[in-house]
Amino acid sequence: MTEKIKKTEAFLRERLKESPYFQEHPEAGAYRLEHTFRVARIGMSIARAEGMDPEALAMACLLHDVSYCRWSAASTQEDWLNHGRESARIARPFLESLGLPPDVTGEICYGVAIHVDDKADFPGEATAFARTVGDADNIDRFDVYRLYETLESMSFSKLSLGEKQAHVAKTLERLEKFLEMPLATPAATALWRERIGVYRDFYRRLAEQLSASLGFEKAMPEAAPPEVDGRLLGPSGHF
C-alpha cells in the first residue's frame, strides 16, 4: 500500500465517522467501508490489467462513496443519485492537499462524480479511467455477499412458494439484460460477465429447486414478485 492510499483510507474513515446515521447504525457504516475496500481492490485489478495507474484508481474508488458521511435517515432517492457528485466535492480539497497533478485530481474527481448516473456537475472527460470507478462499484454489487443481502432484505425464506418463484423468474429476466451492459475496459467486462454468470447459475439452480418443491396434484397459483430495492440487485443508475 502506498502512502497516498494510506492517507486516502484514513481520510475516508475519519469522514464516515462524522455520520450521525452511521453512529446510530454501526453495521451500515461497517458495510460501507467493507464495500469501498472491495471496490478499491477491484479497481486496482482492472488498472493493472489495462495499464492504468493502480494508485490513482484505488484512491478514486476509496473516495467514491465518501459523501455517505452526510447520509441520514431523511436522505432521499435524489440524495442517493447525487452522492457521486457530492463525493467529488468532498474529495477534491483532500486530493489537492496531497499535491497530485491537477489532471490526476480532475480525472479522479470526474470518475467519482459520474459513478452513479454518468453525470457530473463540472467539465471533464469520461475516460476509461473515470468510467472504471463505476465499473468497479457495479462489479462489487454482483458478488456473493449481495446475493445473501438481497434475499435477506426481502425476507425470502418467509415468502410463499409462488412468490419465491415469481421473484426468481423476474431476477433471471433482469440478469439477461445486465449481462450485455457496456463497461469501459475488457478487464472490467470479463469480471462483470463472470459475476453475472455466478448469479445466473445460482438463480437457475434455485428455480429448479423451487419447481421440484411443488406437489404432484396441482400447480401453484401465479404470484406477483415482491418488491425489492433496486439498489440491492442492479447496477448503479440502471435499476
N, C-alpha and C positions, 0 to 999 in steps of 0.2 A: 504494500500500500504506500502510495506517495504522500508527501507532506501535504500537498494541496487536497488530496482526497480525505486525509485525516481531518483537516480543518473544515472541509465541507460537511463531513459527517458530524463533527462537533457542533457546527452551526445549526444543522438540521435538528439535532437532539435538543439543543437549547431553545430553538424556536417552537418546536412542538410541545415543550414543557409549558409554554405560555398559554396553551389552550385550556380554558375552563372546562370545555367538553371532555377533553382527554383526562383532565384531573378528576372529573366525576365518573368517567368511563375508561379506566386504565387499559382495559382489554382492547378498546378501539384504538388507543394510542399505540399499544404494542403491535397490533396488526398493521397499522400504517407504517411503522418503522420496518417491520419484517417484509412487507410488500415492497417498500422502497429499496431495501438492500437486495432483494431478489431482482428487481428491475435493473439496478445498477450492475449486477453481475451479468445479466443477460445483455445489457448494453455493451459492456466491455467485451463479451464474447463476440458479438456482432462486429464491433470496432476492429478487433484483431483480425477477424476473417476478411474484412473489407478494406483493410489498410487505413482505417481512421485512427484518430488519437484516442486510445483507451482511457487515458486520464481525463480528458475533457468530456468524453461521453459519460464516464462514471459520474462526474460532477453534475452534469446536466440531469442525469437520471436521479441522483440523490436529491436534487432540488425540485423535481417535477411536481411534488405534492406539498411543498413547504407551506403553502397558504392554508393548509389544514390547521395551522396554528391559530387561525381566526374562525375556525369552524364552531358552530354552536347548535343547540337543539332547534333553533329557529331558522337555520340555514335552509335555503330553498333549492329546487331543481336549477333555477337560474344561477344561484351561487355555485352549484356544482359545475355547470357548464363554463363558468368564468374562472374556475380555480386555477387553470393553467396560466391565464393572463395575470392573475393576482400573484401566483408563484413567481412569475418572471419579474414582476415589480419588486418583490421582496428579495429576490436573488441578485438583482443587478448591483446594488451597492456593495453587497458582500463580495461578489466576483471582482468588482473594481478594486476593492481593498487588497486583493491578492496580487494585484499588479499584472493581471493577464493582459495580453494584447487586446486592443479594442475589438478586433474582428472575431476573436475567440469568445470574448464575453458576449458579443452580439449574437453569435450563432448559438451559443448555449441558451441564452435568454429566448431566442426565437423558437428553438426546439421545445423549451418548457412551455412557452405561451400557446403553441399550436397543438399540444399533445392530446387535447380533449376533442376539439372540433375543427382542427385545421385553420383556425383563425387567430390572428394576432392584432393587437391594437397599436402596433408600431411597425415601421417598414422593416422588411427583411426578406430573405430568400428561403424557401422550403427545400433546402439541400437534403441530400441523403442523410447527412449527419443530423440535421434538425428533425427530420421525419423519423429517425431511428429512436428518438426518445419515446414517441407514441407507440412505435412498433414494439419496443421492449416492454412498455406498460401493458399493451394488449396481449403479448405472449404470456406474461405472468397471469393475466386474467383467465387463461385457459390451462391451468395446471391442476394437479390432483387435489390440492387444498381447496380450490374454488369449487370443485365438484362436491366435496363434503359440505362446504359453506352454503352452497346453493340449496342443496337438499335439506339441510338442517333449517335454513331460514324459512322454508315453506312448510316445515313440519311434514315432510314427505311420508314418513312412516305412519302418520296418523290419517292420511288420505284414504278414501275408498279405492278399491282396485281399479274401478273405472276412471277415477281422477288421476291415478298414477299413470295409467296407460295413455290418457289424453296428454298429460304433461310430457311424457317420453316421446310421443309422436310429434308434438309441436317442437320439442327441442331438436329432434333429428332433422326436421324440416329446416330449422334455423341454421343448424350446423352445416348443411349443404351449401347454404348461401354464404356463410362466413368463410368457407374453405377457399373461395376464389377472391377474397378481399385482397386488393393490391397492397404490397408492402414496399419499402424503399430499396431493399437490397436482396440479392439471392440468399445470403445467410439468414436474414430475418424470415424470408419466405419459407425456407426449409424448416426452421424452428416452428413457425406458425403451423405449417401443414402437419408436422409431427404431432403438435399439441392437439390440433383439431382431430387428427386421426385417433388419438387416445380417447377423446371424448366420444367420437362416433362409435368406436368399439365398445366403450362402456355402456352407452345408451342402447346400442343394438342388443347387447347381451341382456341388459335389463328388460328390454321389450320382450325378448324371448322367454325370460323367466316369468314375467308377468302373464304372458299368454298361457304358459304352462300351469299357472295358478288358477285358471278358470275351471269351474266344474264341467261335467260332461253333459248335463241335461239342457242347459241353455246358455246363450252368450250373455255377457254383461251388457247392461244398457249403456248407450253412449253417454259420456260425461264431458263437460267443458273443462279444459285445463285450468288449474288455479292460477291466479295472478302471481307473477314473480317479478321482483325488482330487476329491471333490465340490466342494471349496473352489475348484477351478480352473474349474468350469463349473456355477455355481449361485449364486443369491442367498444372502447370509448367513442362516443359520437355516432355509433352505428346500431344501438339497441332499439 
